[in-house]
Amino acid sequence: MTEAEAISLFKCLADKSRLQILKSLAVEDMYVERLAERLGLTASTVSFHLKKLSDAGAVTACKDQYYMMYSLNKEMFQTSILDILKQESDEAQQQAQRDADYQKRVIDAFFEYGRLKSIPAQRKKERIVLEVIAEAFDFDRMYSEREVNIIIADFHDDFCTIRRDMVGEGLLGRSGNGMEYWRMKND
């Protein structure tokens, strides 16, 4: 189910009469007049709602002698909401571009000639800054505390705070005795 189909379906489900129609069709296939009688609505009201449900793909219709018989499209309702949420959004590219633009603005604001001007107070901005510093470390290599301090000192004089925050953010791993560090892989 695409994002647009999910939105259309959710809009349909937000109406009590349409939900009652779907509940009735879950029990058995019905025609408009029977649904109207069962739900206490006029046939034209039921037809209006069935058109909306049909457009959303929630019901199907087929001709049976003189009547149109409506059925619940059970396949539509077998998709879990979690499956819908996991699908890539139609706007995923735009969101990624906005994220990249934000990161660039943060980096431009806090770095000057490759050095960190100040440690951001806001956590999400600090995370971006720490990720930039983490790029100076190689994966699959152990560093002594002294080596870590020297690398971080190239970016900012307060290497203790930055080292601690990098460990806290999961960008650097630290051995139990605190003497060895390594760059963590974030999936």
C-alpha positions as CSV (number, residue, x, y, z in Angstrom):
1,M,0.0,0.0,0.0
2,T,1.4,3.3,-1.0
3,E,1.4,6.4,1.2
4,A,-1.3,8.0,-0.8
5,E,-3.5,4.9,-0.7
6,A,-3.0,4.7,3.1
7,I,-4.0,8.4,3.5
8,S,-7.1,7.8,1.4
9,L,-8.0,4.7,3.5
10,F,-7.5,6.4,6.8
11,K,-9.7,9.3,5.7
12,C,-12.4,6.8,4.9
13,L,-12.0,5.0,8.2
14,A,-12.4,8.3,10.1
15,D,-16.2,8.4,9.4
16,K,-18.5,6.4,11.6
17,S,-21.0,5.5,8.9
18,R,-18.2,4.2,6.6
19,L,-16.8,2.2,9.5
20,Q,-20.3,0.7,10.1
21,I,-20.6,-0.2,6.4
22,L,-17.2,-1.9,6.5
23,K,-18.2,-3.9,9.6
24,S,-21.4,-5.0,7.9
25,L,-19.5,-6.0,4.8
26,A,-17.0,-8.0,6.9
27,V,-20.0,-10.2,7.9
28,E,-21.5,-10.7,4.4
29,D,-21.6,-9.1,0.9
30,M,-24.6,-6.7,0.6
31,Y,-26.3,-4.4,-1.8
32,V,-27.0,-0.7,-1.1
33,E,-30.6,-1.1,-0.1
34,R,-29.8,-3.8,2.4
35,L,-27.0,-1.8,3.9
36,A,-29.3,1.3,4.2
37,E,-31.9,-0.8,5.9
38,R,-29.5,-2.4,8.3
39,L,-27.7,0.9,9.3
40,G,-30.8,3.2,9.3
41,L,-29.5,5.4,6.6
42,T,-30.9,6.5,3.2
43,A,-29.8,4.6,0.1
44,S,-28.3,7.7,-1.3
45,T,-26.2,8.2,1.8
46,V,-24.9,4.6,1.7
47,S,-24.2,5.0,-2.0
48,F,-22.1,8.2,-1.3
49,H,-20.1,6.4,1.4
50,L,-19.6,3.3,-0.8
51,K,-18.2,5.5,-3.6
52,K,-15.7,6.9,-1.1
53,L,-14.8,3.4,0.2
54,S,-14.6,2.1,-3.4
55,D,-12.3,4.9,-4.4
56,A,-10.0,4.1,-1.4
57,G,-10.0,0.4,-2.5
58,A,-11.7,-0.7,0.7
59,V,-14.6,-2.3,-1.1
60,T,-15.3,-3.9,-4.4
61,A,-18.5,-4.1,-6.4
62,C,-19.9,-6.6,-8.8
63,K,-23.2,-6.8,-10.7
64,D,-25.6,-9.5,-9.4
65,Q,-28.8,-9.6,-11.5
66,Y,-30.4,-6.2,-10.8
67,Y,-28.2,-5.2,-7.9
68,M,-24.6,-4.1,-7.3
69,M,-23.2,-6.3,-4.6
70,Y,-20.5,-4.8,-2.4
71,S,-17.7,-6.8,-0.7
72,L,-15.0,-5.9,1.7
73,N,-11.6,-5.9,0.0
74,K,-9.9,-8.0,2.7
75,E,-6.4,-7.8,1.1
76,M,-6.5,-4.0,1.8
77,F,-6.9,-4.7,5.5
78,Q,-4.2,-7.3,5.8
79,T,-1.5,-4.7,5.6
80,S,-0.3,-3.8,9.1
81,I,0.1,-0.1,10.0
82,L,3.7,-0.9,10.9
83,D,4.3,-2.0,7.2
84,I,2.8,1.3,6.1
85,L,5.0,3.3,8.4
86,K,8.1,1.5,7.3
87,Q,7.6,2.3,3.6
88,E,9.7,5.1,2.3
89,S,7.8,8.4,2.3
90,D,7.1,10.2,-1.0
91,E,8.9,13.1,0.5
92,A,12.0,11.1,1.7
93,Q,14.3,12.9,-0.7
94,Q,13.1,16.3,0.4
95,Q,13.5,15.3,4.1
96,A,17.0,14.0,3.4
97,Q,17.9,17.3,1.6
98,R,16.5,19.4,4.5
99,D,18.5,17.3,7.0
100,A,21.7,17.8,4.9
101,D,21.1,21.5,4.7
102,Y,20.6,21.7,8.4
103,Q,23.8,19.8,9.1
104,K,25.7,22.1,6.8
105,R,24.4,25.2,8.5
106,V,25.4,23.8,11.9
107,I,28.9,22.9,10.7
108,D,29.3,26.3,9.1
109,A,28.2,28.0,12.3
110,F,30.4,26.1,14.7
111,F,33.6,25.4,12.6
112,E,36.0,28.0,11.3
113,Y,39.1,26.9,9.3
114,G,38.6,23.3,10.6
115,R,38.5,24.2,14.3
116,L,35.5,24.1,16.5
117,K,34.7,27.7,17.7
118,S,32.5,26.5,20.6
119,I,30.8,23.3,21.8
120,P,27.0,23.6,21.0
121,A,24.7,23.7,24.0
122,Q,21.9,22.1,22.0
123,R,22.2,18.3,21.9
124,K,21.3,17.8,18.3
125,K,23.8,20.4,17.1
126,E,26.4,18.9,19.4
127,R,25.8,15.5,17.8
128,I,26.4,16.9,14.4
129,V,29.7,18.5,15.6
130,L,30.8,15.3,17.3
131,E,30.1,13.3,14.1
132,V,32.4,15.6,12.2
133,I,35.2,15.1,14.8
134,A,34.6,11.3,14.7
135,E,35.5,11.2,11.0
136,A,39.1,11.9,12.1
137,F,39.2,8.4,13.7
138,D,39.7,5.2,11.7
139,F,37.4,2.2,12.2
140,D,39.0,-1.0,13.4
141,R,41.9,0.7,15.1
142,M,42.6,1.1,18.9
143,Y,43.7,4.5,20.2
144,S,45.3,5.3,23.5
145,E,43.7,8.1,25.5
146,R,46.7,10.3,24.6
147,E,46.1,9.7,20.9
148,V,42.4,10.5,21.2
149,N,43.2,13.7,23.1
150,I,45.7,14.8,20.4
151,I,43.2,14.2,17.6
152,I,40.4,16.0,19.4
153,A,42.8,18.9,20.4
154,D,43.2,19.6,16.7
155,F,39.5,20.6,16.7
156,H,39.1,22.2,20.2
157,D,41.1,22.7,23.4
158,D,38.5,21.1,25.6
159,F,39.3,17.6,24.5
160,C,38.2,16.0,27.8
161,T,34.6,17.2,27.4
162,I,34.5,16.3,23.7
163,R,36.0,12.8,24.4
164,R,33.4,12.2,27.1
165,D,30.5,13.3,24.9
166,M,31.7,11.2,22.0
167,V,31.7,8.1,24.2
168,G,28.3,9.1,25.6
169,E,26.9,9.5,22.1
170,G,28.3,6.1,21.0
171,L,30.7,7.6,18.5
172,L,33.7,6.3,20.4
173,G,34.0,3.1,22.4
174,R,36.0,2.9,25.6
175,S,37.6,-0.2,27.3
176,G,36.7,-1.0,30.8
177,N,40.0,0.4,32.2
178,G,39.5,3.6,30.1
179,M,42.9,3.3,28.4
180,E,41.8,2.2,24.9
181,Y,39.3,3.9,22.5
182,W,37.9,3.0,19.1
183,R,35.5,4.4,16.6
184,M,32.1,2.8,16.8
185,K,30.2,1.8,13.7
186,N,26.7,3.2,13.7
187,D,24.2,1.4,11.6
